Amino acid sequence: MARATNDPAVMGYIGGVSVNGTTFRATSCSLGVKQAINHPDVIDGAVDWTLYQLGGIEIDGDVAFPVVGGGFGGDLIGFVARDTSGQLASRDIKVAVAYGKNAFSRTYTGCQVNTLEMRATAGERLDATVNFWGTDFENGGGQVSAPPDIKRVLSWADLSISGLGPSCDIREFSFNVNNQLSRNYTFCPGKHGGYVPNNISAGKRQVSGSIGYQGAAPDDDNNAEKNATQDNPPGGTLVFDARDFTVTFNNITYEYQSIEAQPGLITSTVNWYAHSIDGTAIQ
């Protein structure tokens, strides 16, 4: 008969998430290991499964956290930089996760960033979510260490958006960088029975986002109309300034605004997309 232990339950807040040795004060971490087990349908005279098939091992998941000052945001943008071959420059990120103190831990290696999202709403903090993909893992190595110092979280008051006129009507801003990673499995023997991918490749990058306004978006419909009357992206650049790091998005196209009449505050949302021929859609 199962018996309850007298040990206290493990609380996650005394765990830790580190990326390349730097502590991320995460709000959640779903990075983990998955392997599908499938059962082929066969005619074999049995009423239960008699065959099972293992899929490839997939290492992926999200790490979400509030963005702090001191250059931290700029480091995140560096994770999505491409090299001269078109692949991600950061292809061997190590993420260590401790699920409590003196508890189970796991280290994920050969990681790359599949998606990076930042988002801010007026009155709230600046949040980020990174979706990592890896090629290997091992249990252990996720030692817990306290953050090196106390930091202030960046909030809406630290942010400004330029390229669309004044930021005073903007209530929300987000951007997403999607590297469209793919796993490449080969016959090459490796760890974990050879079921881990041999490598990971980055696909064509998609850079997009949205802007939320109080009231109707100023000049948005004019920008959207220009999409059909100009051969080049009409929107110029968008600059996201977060006090100690800046992100520039180039060659912008805008969708028509989405706006809904209601008794309360009228708001609108504009989706946008960045483009380039030389890898500068985001800088």
N, C-alpha and C positions, 0 to 999 in steps of 0.2 A: 504494500500500500504506500502511495506517495506520502511523503512527510514534508511539511513546511520547514524551511531553514530558519534559524534564529538570526541570521545575518540581515541587516537592513537592505531594503531595495536600493538599486543603483540609480542615482539621479544624474541626468544627462548634463546639467549645467557645470558639473565639476569634471566633465570630459574635455575634449579639445579637438580642434581641427587645425592642422597646419598645412601650408602650401609652400613647398620648397624651403621648409624650415621656419617660415613666418607664421605666427599664430593668426588665424582668422577668427574674429569673434562672431561666430556664425549663429544665426537664429534657427537654422535647420540644416541637416545634411542627409541626403538620401543616396549618396554614392555607395555602390555596392556591387555584388557579383551575382549574375543570373546565368542559368543554363536550363534551357527548355528540355523537357523529357516528353517525347511524342510516342504515340502508339499506332503503328500502321494497321489499317483495317485489312485483315486477311481471312480467308476461308480455311479454318484449321480444325473444325469440330469441337472447339472449346467455347465455353460461355464467358470466360474471362480473358483478359489480355495475356498473350503468350510471347509477344515481342515488345521491345521498347527501343527507342532510338534517341541518342543524345544529340543535342544541338551544340552550336558553338558557344563558348563562354563569352558573355558580354559584361564588360565592366563599365558602368556609367552611372550618372546620377547628378543631382543638383546640390550646390552649396549656396545658401542664401545668407545675406549678412547686410547690416547697415554700413554705408560707406563713411569712413572717417577721414580726417584731414591728414596732412603730412606726406603727401605724395602717393598715398595708397591707391587712389583712383587711377593715377597715371600708370602704376604697375599693372593694373587690370587691363588697361587698353593695350599694353605691351604684349599681353598674352594672345591677342588676335592679329598681331603683325605678321605679314607674310615675308618670306625670303625671296631671293632672285629666281628660285625655281617655281614659285607660286604656292609652295607649301607653307604651313605655319612655322615660324621661326622657333617657337617654343614647343618642342615635340617630346620632351622628356620631363614633364612636370611630375613632381612627387607629392601626393596628398596622403597625409597620415591622419587617421581618425581614432580617437580613444573614446570608447563608449562608457564613460565614467572613469574615476580614478582607481588605479590598481585593478582595472577590469579588462575586459576583452578589447583588443585594439587590432587594427588592420592598416596596412600600408599599400597604396595603389601607385603603381609606377608606369612609366611610359605614357603619361596622360597628356592629352591635348584638350583645348577648349572647343567644344562643339558650338555652343551659343553663349553669348554674354548679353545680359539685359540690365539696363539701369532705368529707374523710374522714380519720379518725384511728384508729389501732390502738394499744393499749397496748404500750409499748416502742418505738414508731416515731414519726415526725414527722407533722405536720399537712400534708396535701397538698391541692391544689386543681386543678381542670381547668375551663377556660372554653372553651365552643364559640362561636366568633364567626361571624357572617354579615356579609358586606359587599355594597356596591353598585358599587364601582369599584376599580381597581388601576392602578398604574404601576410600571414597573421603575425601580429606583434609590430613593434616599431612606432607605435602611436603614443609616445610618452607625453604626459600632460605637463605643460609649463605655463606659468602665469604670463599674461601679456607683458611686454617690456615696459610699458608706461600707460598712463591714463590719457585717453583721447576724447575729443568732442566729436560727436556724430554730425556730419554735414546735413543741413536742413534746407527747406525751400528758400530761406532768407539768404543762403550762400550762393544761390544759383541765378544765372541770367541766361536768356536765350536771345541771340542777335541774328540778324538776317531776315527777320520778318517785321521789323519795326520794334516799338517798345514792348517789353515783357509784361507791362502792367495789366494786360487783359488775359495773360496765360495763367491757367490754374493747374495744368498737368503737362508733363513732358516725359516721354520715354523713348528709348532707342534699343534696337536689338541687332546684334551681329550674329549671323548664322553661317558657320563655315561648312555646313553640309558634309560632315565627316562620314566616312564609310570604312568598314572593317574588311581587311583582306586576309582570308584564310588560305593557307598553303599546305602541302604535304610535308613540309619541314617539321621534324619532330621538335617538340618544345615542352615546356612545363605543363603541369596539370593534364597530362595525357595527350598533349598536342592540340587541345581544344581551344586554346587562346589564339587570337588573331596574330598573324605574323607581323603586321604593321597596320597603321591607320593612315588614310589619305584624306586631304581636305579637298572639297569640291568648289564650285563657283560660289563666291561669297555673296550673301544677301544682306544688305544694310538697309534698315527701315525703321520707322517709328511712328509716333502719333503725338499730336499737340491738342490739349484741351483748353478751351476759352470760356470765359464768362461772356455770355451773349454770342452773337454771330461772329464768326471769324473774320477779321478785317482783311479785305482784298483776296480772300481765299478763292472765291469763285473766279475772280480774274486770273489768278495763277493757274487754276485748273483749265480755264478756257485756252490759255497760252499753250497747253500741251498739244492742242490740235493745230495751232497756227504757227508754231516754231518747229524747226527741225532739230534743235538742240534743247536739252533740259532748260526750262525757263526760270527755275527757282533759285539759281545761284548757289550760295552756301548757307548752311545753318551752323552756328557756333554755340556750343554748350559750354558755359564757363561755370565751373564748380569751385571757385575760390583759388585752389592751389593746383588744379589741372584743367586743361581745356581740350575739348574734342571738336574737331571741325568735320562737317559732312559736306560733300561737294556734289555739284550737278544734281540738284534736287528737282523731283517732280512731285506734285501734290494732287491728291484726289479731291473731289468736291467735298465740302464739309457735310457732316452729318449733324443735323440740328432738329430738336423736337420741342414743340410748344407744350408748355405745362404751367400750372399755377405758380410753382416756385421759381427758383433761379433758372433762367434760360442758359443752357450751355451748348457748346458745339465741339465736335471732334474732327480733326483733319489728319488723315494718314499721309505719310510721305515716304519717299524712296530715294536713296543716293546711288550714284552711278560713277564709273570712271573707266578709262582704258588703260591706266597705268598703276592700278592698285591704290588710288588715293581717295576712294569713296569715303573712307574714314581716316583721319589723321590726328 
